[in-house]
Amino acid sequence: MHIAPTRHEHGGTAKVYVYEADYAPDAAGVYWTATVRQGAEWSRNFEGSLPMAASAVAAIGEQAVRDEIIRKIDALK
């Protein structure tokens, strides 16, 4: 499944980031990869896994992945 490019403003620095991600169910829950950009010159890749029942991935997987990506962005300085 795919999350289209989405803007997020960093809470502490007011920098605007754009993230895009793919995610899919795996044995532990949902596995995701994301590309985060800030301007034209900066890009970073993140990946992770979130534990959840396979049946929950369709219902809450996208929001859980979005929340995790935003946590990673907000941890940037």
C-alpha positions, -999 to +999 in steps of 0.1 A: +000+000+000+012+035-007+010+068+011+011+097-014+034+127-007+022+145+024+035+177+040+044+179+077+056+210+096+081+202+123+066+213+157+099+227+171+116+242+140+087+250+117+106+233+088+083+218+063+090+181+054+074+160+027+071+123+032+060+094+010+058+058+022+049+022+013+037-003+038+026-039+038+016-066+063+044-089+075+046-117+101+049-092+130+023-066+119+031-040+093+065-032+077+070+003+062+096+023+043+095+061+038+114+088+020+114+122+038+125+154+021+131+189+033+137+212+004+153+201-028+186+191-014+179+170+017+164+135+017+164+107+042+150+072+042+133+056+072+119+021+077+103+003+105+079-023+117+048-019+139+033-048+157-004-053+150-028-081+141-030-087+103-067-079+104-059-045+118-035-035+090-064-027+066-082-006+092-055+013+110-022+004+093-020+037+073-026+059+102-002+040+124+025+043+098+018+081+093+021+086+131+054+067+132+069+087+103+058+120+120+074+109+152+107+103+133+104+137+116+098+155+149+128+138+164+150+155+138+166+188+148 
